[in-house]
Amino acid sequence: MLEVFAREPQRQFKAKELARKLHVPPAKYTAFRNLLKSLAQEGKLAKLPHNQFRHAQQVSTVMGTLHVKSQGYAFLIIGEDQTDVFISQRNMATALNGDFVKVQLFARPTGKKPEGRVIEIIKRGRKNLVGVLQKGKHFYYVKPDDVKMLRDIYIADENLHGAKPGQKVVLVIESWEDELQNPEGRVIKVLGFPGEVGVDVMSVAFSFDLPVAFPMEVERDAATLEFNITPEVVAQREDLREWTTFTIDPEDAKDFDDAVSLTKLENGNYELGVHIADVSHFVREGTALDREALARSTSIYLVDRVVPMLPERLSNDLCSLKPYLDRLTYSCIMEVTPRGKVVQHRIAETIINSKRRFNYEEAQEILDGKRSASPELDATLREMNQLAHVLTKRRLRNGGLDFDTPEVKVILDETGFPIEIRKKMRQDTNRLIEEFMLLANQTVAQHIEQIKVKRELPPFIYRIHEPPDQMKMKDFALFVKALGFKFDHQQTVTGKLLGAFLEEIKGHPEADMVEKVLLRSLMKAKYSTENRGHFGLAFKHYSHFTSPIRRYPDLIGHRILKEYAKGVRPELFELFERKLGRAAQQASEREITALEAERASVKMKQVEFMSKHLGDEFDGLISGVVAFGIFVEIPQLLVEGLVHISDLADDYYLFEEKLYRLKGQNSGRVYRLGDPVRIRVAKVNPNERLLDFLLLERPRQHVTKEQRHVEKTQRPEREHKQERASRKKRRNK
């Protein structure tokens, strides 16, 4: 009865009306009415005139972002603490995935999670939808690619924009006011027929509202920029053009925003230079270029193209640290001891001339002794590698975490079809650049904190990673306990504690799985104007300084650092105070969008690659467990597909969320994260990025340390019983 009132807390029910709704037999009506009165006396219901009742709890509303699931229901995510409210499909009104909405909360029975219904759409979360145009008997409609978009969109003839049935189109919703009707839309761009070159990736770009083209004003401003190193420019900078600087980047990189240098000093220390493209020299505060860079906040690396933060004139030309060309840079130059400690530093506007462009593979071959660039460059690379190893050990010793999560590289042919899937190798040269960039980013943040002690400064943008949530660590401890490991979540969880635990379980078959679950249990890094430290790196101070071509926080950070060096003008002080909070939030949000779009484009090509393996069998590992099935990853391809729970027909399986497993109600059979399985590729849908597997072999179950102990202690007794039974059987014969 209270459920009825909770779902409609403002509605007034007459006793007889409610009895009919709940199918109360006439013979029990008196008892039912007495129960209503008792609930009113207990304060759970409000008694109104004319024998009416309503819920006693005051109605409240909340606002947040709607996250729709493919099954049809949704969750409202509220604020930074990510509190969620369940929204059933019938209570979503005309809201779409990603919309910012107001929700009326239902009065919550004790122990139940919050639930509500959408009462107002404050802001649509996305501008564009992508799908295939289809023709019905009397009208056109678009079936969206996004499985979270649960309705087809009607398109009037005058809104077709020249599109033909079967083509992929981009559309906007023109109106949708009645949830019982389908939304009406308008085609704004025709992408082409599925299968045509580039249509699939552009579908991903538009479905995430990625800005695939720059406004004319921005392109015009970029085209007018000039690169002139005049005597006046040189006089205002440190001239490092004679230094041995070089870049190390991926083979297919086009924008080179960081160069490095290393010199051994007479006192035995190193002078490490991290030289970053001086984008802020060209992109000035308040210009069209700056506004567009803020709106984009990050470059997005799709599987076959880049959606850049800055126009190509800047990213691939004026700001790119190409070899043998003079370039304007902003350098963090550090004196580092052989034990990896920075004893002094300076941050300066500089000019460099890169002596070489290495890719990671070339530089690695030099370290491995398989090739040579020049005696000087070879020696510098080897010294850099030694220093990088020292920095890594120092960081891990201080409590930094090092998750070696594999990344995917998809190789495409000239038509865009995937012909190979590789794991990106993380070699010494990758780690070398990572460690030098980490050190520069940390040093810049420490530099800001040192200045703040001396004088009042406006805020800065930090890269923060907060300590893990205690409840998530409790769940993690419960999970590893089920595997036979002990993790004490009750003491303060530090990076050192987590690092020691990971070191302890290294070599166990469950180690990779535990590392994945731990990574999911940690907070997500983000940008903030408050310096809260970086838990994962074990840094008290950390910022982003080293990639201003592709990250706005780095760009505005350069701008602020230059102002601090001169003494901040009052008008800029106020501007930074107003702007930085918004810029930090925008960058954090756009980073999430970029990551989702990048993953979607890779997943699409992975699924397309698997289309030629339809019906083939593979060994895999259970990589995810959810209420509706298990996800299985094929390790050599890093391809993940779903075994739906409906295909596990041998039992009724219950989802044990905190243990990351499905357990058979009758058999007790368990499907657990990390279990090895064998699968067959059953269904491939690149358009929706869906891959379905069928399970061929059940997992060989993990045997925990506790289970091994029980087995060991019980074996002698069991063998003794078996021997007695055998003797008895022989006597009976």
C-alpha positions in Angstrom: 0.0 0.0 0.0 2.8 2.4 0.9 4.4 1.7 -2.5 1.3 3.2 -4.2 1.5 6.4 -2.1 5.3 6.6 -2.6 4.9 6.6 -6.4 2.4 9.4 -6.3 3.2 11.3 -3.1 1.1 14.4 -4.1 -2.0 12.5 -5.0 -5.0 12.2 -2.7 -6.7 8.8 -2.6 -10.2 8.0 -1.2 -10.3 4.8 0.8 -12.7 3.1 -1.6 -10.7 4.3 -4.6 -7.5 2.8 -3.1 -9.3 -0.4 -2.2 -10.3 -0.9 -5.8 -6.8 -0.1 -7.0 -5.4 -2.8 -4.7 -8.1 -5.3 -5.4 -9.2 -5.5 -1.7 -12.1 -8.0 -1.3 -15.4 -6.4 0.1 -15.2 -8.7 3.1 -11.8 -7.1 4.1 -12.7 -3.5 3.4 -13.3 -2.6 7.1 -9.9 -4.0 8.0 -8.3 -2.2 5.1 -9.8 1.2 6.2 -8.7 0.6 9.8 -5.2 -0.1 8.4 -5.2 3.3 6.6 -6.2 5.0 9.9 -3.4 3.2 11.7 -0.8 4.3 9.2 -2.1 7.9 9.5 -1.8 7.7 13.3 1.8 6.4 12.9 2.6 9.5 10.7 3.2 7.4 7.5 0.1 8.8 5.8 -1.7 12.2 6.1 -5.4 12.0 6.8 -7.4 14.6 4.9 -11.1 15.6 4.9 -13.7 13.4 3.2 -12.0 10.2 4.0 -9.0 10.9 1.8 -5.3 10.1 2.4 -2.0 11.0 0.9 1.7 10.3 1.7 2.9 12.2 4.7 6.5 12.7 3.4 7.2 16.0 1.8 7.8 15.9 -2.0 11.3 16.9 -3.0 13.0 17.4 -6.4 16.5 17.0 -7.6 18.4 17.9 -10.7 21.1 16.0 -12.6 22.1 14.3 -15.8 20.1 11.4 -17.1 22.1 8.2 -18.0 19.8 5.9 -20.0 20.6 2.1 -20.2 20.0 0.0 -23.3 17.4 -2.0 -21.3 15.2 1.1 -21.2 15.5 2.4 -17.6 17.8 5.2 -16.5 19.7 6.7 -13.6 19.8 10.4 -12.7 23.4 11.2 -11.7 23.5 14.1 -9.2 26.6 16.3 -8.6 30.2 15.4 -8.2 29.5 12.7 -5.6 27.7 10.7 -8.4 24.6 10.0 -6.3 22.0 8.2 -8.5 18.2 8.0 -8.6 16.5 5.2 -10.5 14.1 6.3 -13.3 11.9 3.6 -14.9 11.1 3.9 -18.6 7.5 4.9 -18.0 8.8 7.8 -15.8 11.3 9.3 -18.2 8.7 11.4 -20.0 10.4 12.9 -23.2 13.9 12.9 -21.7 16.9 11.5 -23.6 20.2 10.1 -22.6 22.5 12.9 -21.4 19.7 15.5 -20.8 19.9 17.7 -17.7 16.6 17.2 -16.0 14.5 17.9 -12.9 13.2 14.8 -11.2 10.5 14.5 -8.6 11.5 11.9 -6.0 9.0 9.3 -4.8 8.7 8.9 -1.1 11.1 6.1 -0.3 10.2 3.1 1.8 12.9 2.2 4.3 15.9 0.5 2.8 15.0 1.2 -0.8 17.2 3.2 -3.2 15.8 6.5 -4.4 13.4 6.5 -7.3 11.7 9.3 -9.2 10.1 10.6 -12.4 11.3 13.3 -14.8 9.1 16.4 -14.5 11.2 18.9 -16.5 13.9 18.9 -19.2 16.1 21.8 -18.4 18.7 21.3 -21.1 19.1 18.7 -23.9 22.3 16.8 -23.5 23.1 16.4 -27.2 22.4 18.3 -30.3 22.7 15.6 -32.9 21.5 12.1 -33.4 22.7 9.6 -36.1 20.8 6.8 -37.7 19.6 5.2 -40.9 16.8 6.8 -42.8 13.9 4.4 -43.5 10.6 4.7 -45.4 7.4 3.4 -43.8 4.1 3.0 -45.5 3.1 6.6 -45.1 6.2 8.4 -43.6 9.9 8.5 -43.3 11.7 7.8 -40.0 15.2 7.3 -38.6 16.2 4.4 -36.4 19.0 5.8 -34.2 22.3 4.0 -33.9 22.4 4.7 -30.2 20.8 1.8 -28.4 20.0 4.2 -25.5 17.7 6.2 -27.8 14.5 4.1 -27.4 12.3 5.8 -30.0 12.4 6.1 -33.8 12.2 9.7 -35.0 9.6 10.8 -37.6 10.9 12.9 -40.5 8.5 15.0 -42.6 9.2 15.1 -46.4 10.2 18.8 -46.2 12.9 17.9 -43.6 14.7 15.2 -45.5 17.6 17.5 -46.7 17.9 15.3 -49.8 18.5 12.1 -47.9 17.5 8.7 -49.4 16.3 5.6 -47.6 19.1 3.5 -46.4 21.6 6.4 -45.9 23.2 7.4 -42.7 22.0 10.8 -41.6 22.6 13.3 -38.9 19.4 14.9 -37.5 18.1 17.1 -34.7 14.9 16.7 -32.8 12.5 19.5 -33.7 9.7 18.7 -31.2 8.8 16.0 -28.7 6.2 17.1 -26.2 4.0 14.0 -25.9 5.7 10.9 -24.5 3.0 8.8 -26.1 4.0 10.0 -29.6 7.3 9.6 -31.4 9.7 12.6 -31.6 9.8 14.6 -34.9 13.1 15.6 -36.4 15.0 17.3 -39.2 17.9 15.9 -41.2 20.9 18.3 -41.2 23.6 16.3 -42.9 23.7 13.2 -45.1 26.8 11.0 -44.3 26.3 8.4 -47.1 25.4 4.7 -47.3 26.8 2.3 -44.6 30.0 0.7 -45.9 31.1 3.8 -47.9 34.6 5.0 -46.8 34.5 7.1 -43.6 30.8 7.0 -43.0 31.1 4.8 -40.0 33.7 6.9 -38.2 31.9 10.1 -39.0 28.7 8.5 -37.6 30.6 8.1 -34.3 31.9 11.7 -34.4 28.4 13.2 -35.0 26.7 10.9 -32.5 29.0 12.4 -29.8 28.4 15.9 -31.0 32.1 16.3 -31.9 33.0 19.5 -33.6 34.3 18.1 -36.9 34.9 21.5 -38.5 36.1 24.8 -37.2 34.0 28.0 -37.6 35.1 30.2 -40.5 36.1 33.0 -38.0 38.5 30.6 -36.3 40.1 29.3 -39.5 40.5 32.8 -40.7 42.3 33.9 -37.5 44.6 30.9 -37.7 45.4 31.6 -41.3 46.6 35.2 -40.5 49.0 34.0 -37.8 52.7 34.4 -38.7 55.9 32.9 -37.4 58.6 35.5 -37.2 61.6 35.2 -34.8 62.7 38.8 -34.7 65.6 40.2 -32.6 62.9 41.5 -30.2 61.4 38.0 -29.7 64.9 36.5 -29.2 65.7 39.2 -26.6 62.7 38.2 -24.5 63.6 34.5 -24.4 66.4 32.1 -23.5 68.0 31.0 -26.7 68.5 27.2 -26.5 68.9 26.6 -30.2 72.3 25.1 -29.7 71.1 22.6 -27.1 70.7 19.0 -28.1 66.9 18.7 -28.0 64.8 16.1 -29.8 61.3 14.7 -29.8 60.1 11.1 -29.3 56.5 10.4 -30.5 54.3 7.7 -32.0 55.2 6.9 -35.6 52.0 8.4 -37.0 52.1 11.5 -34.9 51.7 14.9 -36.7 51.8 17.3 -33.8 55.0 17.4 -31.7 54.3 19.4 -28.6 57.2 18.3 -26.4 61.0 18.0 -26.8 63.5 16.9 -24.2 67.2 17.5 -23.5 69.7 16.2 -20.9 73.1 17.3 -19.8 75.4 16.0 -17.1 76.5 18.8 -14.8 80.0 19.1 -13.1 78.5 18.3 -9.7 77.2 15.0 -10.9 73.6 16.1 -11.3 71.5 16.2 -14.5 70.0 19.2 -16.2 66.8 17.9 -17.6 64.9 20.1 -20.0 61.3 19.6 -21.0 60.5 22.0 -23.8 56.8 22.5 -24.6 55.3 24.2 -27.7 54.5 27.8 -26.7 50.9 27.7 -27.9 49.9 30.7 -25.7 52.1 32.9 -27.8 49.7 32.4 -30.7 46.4 31.8 -29.0 45.6 34.9 -27.0 43.0 35.3 -24.3 39.6 36.2 -25.5 40.2 35.6 -29.2 38.0 33.4 -31.4 40.8 30.8 -31.4 40.8 30.8 -27.6 37.0 30.6 -27.3 36.9 27.6 -29.6 39.8 25.9 -27.9 38.0 26.2 -24.5 34.8 24.9 -26.0 36.6 21.8 -27.4 39.1 21.6 -24.4 40.8 18.5 -25.9 41.9 16.8 -29.1 40.0 13.6 -29.8 41.8 10.7 -31.4 39.3 8.5 -33.3 40.4 5.3 -34.9 41.3 6.9 -38.3 41.4 10.7 -37.7 41.9 13.4 -35.1 39.3 16.0 -34.1 41.9 18.6 -33.0 41.5 21.3 -30.3 43.3 23.8 -32.6 43.3 24.3 -36.3 45.9 22.5 -38.3 47.8 25.7 -39.1 48.7 25.7 -35.4 48.8 22.1 -34.3 50.7 20.7 -37.3 52.7 23.7 -38.3 53.4 26.9 -36.2 53.4 25.1 -32.8 54.7 21.7 -33.9 58.3 21.1 -32.8 59.5 19.8 -36.1 63.2 18.9 -36.5 65.7 21.4 -37.8 63.3 24.4 -37.4 63.4 27.2 -34.9 60.4 27.0 -32.6 59.0 29.0 -29.7 58.8 26.9 -26.5 58.0 27.2 -22.8 60.5 25.2 -20.9 60.7 23.6 -17.5 64.4 23.1 -16.8 65.2 21.0 -13.7 68.4 20.1 -11.9 67.9 16.5 -10.9 70.1 14.4 -8.6 71.2 10.9 -9.7 68.6 9.7 -7.1 65.8 11.5 -9.0 65.3 14.5 -6.7 64.7 18.0 -8.2 66.9 20.4 -6.3 66.2 23.5 -8.4 64.2 24.5 -11.4 63.3 27.4 -13.7 60.4 27.9 -16.0 61.2 30.1 -19.0 60.1 31.2 -22.4 62.6 29.8 -24.8 63.6 29.1 -28.4 64.8 25.6 -29.5 65.8 23.9 -32.7 65.1 20.1 -32.4 68.0 18.1 -33.7 66.0 14.9 -34.4 62.5 13.5 -34.6 62.4 9.9 -33.2 59.5 7.6 -33.1 59.3 5.3 -30.1 60.4 2.2 -32.0 63.5 3.9 -33.5 64.6 5.2 -30.0 64.0 1.8 -28.5 66.2 0.2 -31.1 69.0 2.6 -30.1 68.6 1.6 -26.5 68.7 -2.0 -27.5 71.9 -1.5 -29.5 70.2 -2.4 -32.8 70.7 1.0 -34.5 72.6 4.3 -34.1 71.6 7.9 -34.7 74.9 9.6 -33.7 77.3 9.0 -30.8 76.0 12.1 -29.0 72.3 11.3 -29.4 72.8 7.6 -28.6 74.6 8.5 -25.3 72.0 11.0 -24.4 69.2 8.5 -24.9 70.9 6.0 -22.7 71.4 8.5 -19.9 67.8 9.6 -20.2 66.7 5.9 -19.9 68.8 5.5 -16.8 67.3 8.6 -15.2 63.8 7.6 -16.2 64.2 4.2 -14.4 65.4 6.1 -11.3 62.3 8.4 -11.4 60.0 5.4 -11.8 61.5 3.6 -8.8 61.3 6.7 -6.7 57.7 7.4 -7.6 56.6 3.8 -6.9 58.6 3.8 -3.6 56.6 6.9 -2.6 53.3 5.2 -3.2 52.7 5.8 -6.9 50.6 3.2 -8.7 51.6 1.8 -12.1 48.7 0.1 -13.9 50.0 -1.5 -17.1 46.7 -1.4 -19.0 47.1 -2.5 -22.6 45.9 -0.2 -25.4 44.6 -1.2 -28.8 45.8 -0.1 -32.2 43.6 -1.0 -35.2 45.3 -1.1 -38.6 43.0 -0.1 -41.5 43.3 -0.6 -45.2 42.8 2.2 -47.8 39.0 1.6 -47.6 38.9 1.9 -43.9 38.4 -1.8 -43.3 40.3 -3.2 -40.2 42.9 -5.7 -41.3 44.8 -6.1 -38.0 44.4 -5.4 -34.3 47.6 -4.9 -32.2 48.4 -4.2 -28.6 50.3 -1.0 -28.3 53.7 -1.9 -26.8 54.8 0.0 -23.7 58.6 0.1 -24.1 61.4 1.9 -22.2 61.1 4.9 -24.6 57.4 5.3 -23.7 58.2 5.2 -20.0 61.1 7.6 -20.5 58.8 10.3 -22.0 56.0 9.6 -19.4 58.4 10.0 -16.5 59.9 13.3 -17.8 56.4 14.7 -18.5 55.2 13.6 -15.0 58.2 15.3 -13.4 57.7 18.6 -15.4 54.0 18.6 -14.5 54.7 18.0 -10.8 57.5 20.7 -10.8 55.1 23.3 -12.3 52.5 22.6 -9.7 55.1 22.9 -6.9 56.3 26.1 -8.5 52.8 27.6 -8.2 52.5 26.5 -4.5 55.9 28.1 -3.7 54.7 31.4 -5.3 51.4 31.3 -3.4 53.3 31.3 -0.1 54.9 34.7 -1.0 51.9 36.5 -2.4 48.2 36.2 -3.2 47.5 34.6 -6.5 44.3 33.8 -8.4 43.5 30.1 -8.8 45.4 27.6 -11.0 44.1 24.5 -12.7 45.4 21.3 -11.1 45.1 17.7 -12.2 43.7 16.0 -9.2 43.0 12.4 -8.2 41.3 12.0 -4.9 41.7 9.1 -2.5 39.4 6.1 -3.0 35.9 6.0 -1.5 35.9 3.9 1.8 32.8 1.9 0.7 34.4 1.0 -2.6 37.5 -0.2 -0.8 35.3 -2.3 1.5 33.7 -3.9 -1.5 37.2 -4.5 -3.0 38.3 -6.2 0.2 35.2 -8.4 0.1 35.9 -9.3 -3.6 39.6 -10.3 -3.0 38.6 -12.2 0.2 36.4 -14.5 -2.0 39.6 -15.2 -4.0 41.5 -16.1 -0.9 43.5 -12.9 -0.4 43.4 -10.5 2.5 43.2 -6.7 2.1 42.8 -4.5 5.2 40.4 -1.7 4.1 39.9 -0.4 7.6 43.3 1.2 7.8 43.9 4.4 5.8 44.2 3.3 2.2 47.3 4.7 0.7 49.2 4.2 -2.6 51.9 2.3 -0.7 49.3 0.0 0.8 47.7 -0.8 -2.6 51.2 -1.1 -4.2 52.3 -3.6 -1.5 49.1 -5.6 -2.0 49.5 -5.8 -5.7 53.1 -6.9 -5.3 52.0 -9.6 -2.8 49.6 -11.2 -5.3 51.9 -10.8 -8.3 52.3 -14.2 -10.1 48.9 -15.5 -9.0 46.5 -16.4 -11.8 44.0 -13.9 -10.3 46.5 -10.9 -10.3 45.4 -9.3 -13.6 41.7 -9.6 -12.6 42.3 -8.0 -9.2 44.3 -5.2 -10.8 41.3 -4.4 -13.1 38.8 -4.4 -10.3 41.1 -2.1 -8.2 41.4 0.3 -11.1 37.6 0.4 -11.4 37.4 1.0 -7.6 39.5 4.2 -7.6 38.2 7.7 -8.2 38.5 9.2 -11.7 41.2 12.0 -12.2 39.8 15.4 -13.1 40.7 19.1 -13.3 40.1 21.4 -10.3 41.0 24.9 -9.1 41.7 23.3 -5.7 45.0 21.5 -5.2 43.9 18.1 -3.7 46.9 16.1 -4.8 47.1 13.1 -7.0 46.5 9.8 -5.2 47.5 7.5 -8.1 50.9 9.3 -8.7 51.5 9.9 -5.0 52.1 13.6 -5.7 51.0 16.4 -3.4 51.1 18.8 -6.2 50.3 18.0 -9.9 49.1 20.0 -12.9 49.1 19.5 -16.7 51.7 21.6 -18.5 53.1 19.4 -21.3 50.4 19.2 -24.0 49.0 22.6 -24.8 48.3 21.7 -28.5 45.7 19.1 -27.4 44.6 20.1 -23.8 43.2 23.5 -22.8 44.2 23.3 -19.1 47.9 23.2 -20.3 47.3 26.2 -22.6 45.7 28.4 -19.9 48.3 27.1 -17.4 51.0 28.5 -19.6 49.2 31.8 -19.9 48.8 32.1 -16.1 52.4 31.1 -15.5 53.6 33.9 -17.8 51.4 36.4 -15.9 52.8 35.2 -12.6 56.3 35.8 -13.8 55.5 39.4 -14.7 53.1 40.2 -11.8 49.4 39.7 -12.4 47.5 42.7 -13.8 44.3 43.4 -11.7 42.0 42.9 -14.7 43.5 39.5 -15.4 43.4 38.5 -11.8 39.6 38.9 -11.9 39.4 37.2 -15.3 41.2 34.1 -14.1 39.1 33.9 -10.9 35.9 34.0 -13.0 37.1 31.7 -15.8 39.2 28.9 -14.3 36.5 27.1 -12.4 34.4 26.9 -15.6 37.4 25.9 -17.7 38.3 23.1 -15.2 34.8 21.7 -15.3 34.5 22.0 -19.1 37.9 20.2 -19.6 36.8 17.4 -17.2 33.5 16.9 -19.1 35.1 17.0 -22.5 37.7 14.6 -21.5 35.0 12.0 -20.6 33.3 12.6 -24.0 36.6 12.2 -25.8 37.4 9.0 -24.1 33.9 7.6 -24.8 34.1 8.6 -28.5 37.6 7.2 -28.9 36.5 3.9 -27.4 33.4 3.8 -29.5 35.3 4.3 -32.8 37.8 1.5 -31.8 35.0 -0.8 -30.7 33.2 -0.3 -34.0 36.3 -1.3 -36.0 37.0 -4.3 -33.6 33.4 -5.5 -34.2 33.9 -5.0 -38.0 37.1 -7.0 -37.8 35.3 -9.8 -36.1 32.8 -10.0 -39.0 35.2 -12.2 -40.9 35.4 -14.5 -37.8 31.7 -15.2 -37.5 31.3 -18.7 -36.3 35.0 -19.0 -35.3 36.0 -20.2 -31.8 38.4 -18.4 -29.5 39.8 -18.8 -25.9 38.9 -15.8 -23.8 38.7 -14.4 -20.3 35.6 -13.2 -18.5 36.3 -9.4 -18.4 33.0 -8.2 -17.0 30.0 -9.5 -15.1 26.6 -7.8 -15.1 23.0 -8.8 -14.3 22.2 -9.6 -18.0 25.3 -11.8 -18.7 29.1 -12.0 -18.9 31.5 -10.1 -21.1 34.4 -12.1 -22.5 37.6 -10.6 -23.9 39.8 -12.4 -26.5 43.2 -11.4 -25.1 45.3 -11.4 -28.3 42.8 -9.1 -30.0 41.6 -7.1 -26.9 38.1 -7.6 -28.4 35.2 -7.9 -25.9 31.7 -9.5 -26.5 28.7 -10.5 -24.5 27.4 -13.9 -23.6 23.8 -13.1 -22.7 22.4 -14.6 -19.6 19.6 -16.1 -21.7 22.2 -18.3 -23.4 23.3 -19.7 -20.0 20.3 -22.1 -20.1 21.6 -24.8 -17.8 20.5 -22.9 -14.6 18.9 -19.8 -13.2 21.9 -17.4 -12.5 21.9 -14.8 -9.8 24.1 -11.7 -10.1 26.3 -11.2 -7.0 27.4 -7.6 -7.8 30.0 -7.2 -5.0 31.7 -10.5 -5.9 31.7 -9.8 -9.7 30.1 -13.1 -10.5 27.0 -15.0 -11.6 26.1 -18.0 -9.5 23.7 -20.8 -10.5 20.8 -21.1 -8.1 20.6 -24.9 -8.3 24.0 -26.0 -9.5 26.1 -23.5 -7.6 28.2 -23.0 -10.8 30.0 -19.7 -10.8 31.0 -17.4 -13.7 33.5 -15.0 -12.2 35.7 -12.2 -13.5 38.9 -13.5 -14.9 37.7 -17.1 -15.5 39.1 -18.7 -18.7 36.4 -19.8 -21.2 36.0 -20.8 -24.8 33.5 -19.0 -27.0 32.1 -18.9 -30.5 31.5 -15.7 -32.3 27.7 -15.7 -32.8 26.5 -12.3 -33.9 28.3 -9.2 -35.2 26.7 -5.7 -35.5 29.3 -3.0 -36.3 26.6 -0.4 -36.7 25.5 -0.7 -33.0 29.0 -1.8 -31.9 27.7 -5.1 -30.5 29.4 -8.4 -30.5 27.6 -11.6 -29.1 29.4 -14.8 -28.1 28.1 -18.3 -27.3 29.8 -20.1 -24.4 31.3 -23.5 -25.5 33.3 -24.5 -22.4 32.6 -23.6 -18.8 35.3 -21.9 -16.8 37.9 -23.8 -15.0 37.2 -22.4 -11.6 39.7 -20.5 -9.4 40.8 -22.4 -6.4 41.4 -20.0 -3.6 44.0 -20.3 -0.8 41.3 -21.1 1.7 39.8 -23.8 -0.6 43.3 -25.3 -1.0 43.7 -25.4 2.8 40.4 -27.1 3.3 41.2 -29.6 0.5 44.5 -30.3 2.1 43.1 -30.9 5.6 40.1 -33.0 4.4 42.0 -35.2 1.9 43.4 -37.7 4.5 40.0 -38.2 6.1 38.3 -38.6 2.8 40.9 -41.1 1.5 40.5 -43.1 4.8 36.7 -43.2 4.3 37.1 -44.3 0.7 39.5 -47.1 1.8 37.0 -48.3 4.5 34.2 -48.3 2.0 36.3 -50.3 -0.5 37.1 -53.0 2.1 33.5 -53.3 3.1 32.5 -53.7 -0.5 35.1 -56.5 -1.0 33.8 -58.3 2.1 30.2 -58.1 0.9 31.3 -59.7 -2.4 
